[in-house]
Amino acid sequence: MPAATVSWLTAYRRDVARYTEYAGGRSVTQVLTQQGLWALFQYRLAAAVYAAAWPGPIKRFALLWLVAWQKVIEITTGISLPYTALIGPGLYIGHFGNIILHGEVVIGSECNLSQGVTIGVSGRGARRGVPQIGDRVYIGTNAVVVGGITIGNDVLVGANTLVIIDIPDHCTVVGVPGAIVNHNGSQEYLHPR
């Protein structure tokens, strides 16, 4: 579930573990050069401060500096992870750049985001809102997931897919607009061999 269920440091350690798994034996030093981990470290720390029960002026001052740091991360990596989003531990951002999340997005544990992913607000009426994404979801390159929808657990969202409907557990969705093509899910995409 989202990061609020574990400490920020525990969540970040799970993020690093996912990167180490994908690195195939490279050292932790090599893993820490990944831009996705830079963005995740800043996000985890800022989200922890945002959730902390600190006195108002101290919290506002800390968040001011963390927002400035977030902007530096956004400029250098192209990855925008607002501290108000809820992101579960073990997130893996596969490649540098252009990942945009809305501040109210909820993403479960052990998910993968590829480059060019946008997860944000859209829709009309009851469908207006931001997505809630389950655990172990793989979102492919340049996919867009928008609206007040729910993406189940173990879902695979294909590259260049526009998801604007609810997707149940263990499905593969592709196309514009996205359609369910099978019930194989994300299992083979989340763990390198």
Secondary structure, DSSP 8 states (H G I E B T S, - for coil): --GGGS-HHHHHHHHHHHHHHHHTS--HHHHTT-HHHHHHHHHHHHHHHHHS---HHHHHHHHHHHHHHHHHHHHHH-EE--TTSEE-S--EE-SSS-EEE-TT-EE-SS-EE-TT-EEE-B-SGGG-B--EE-SS-EE-TT-EEESS-EE-TT-EE-TT-EE-S-B-TT-EEETTTTEEEES--SHHHHS--
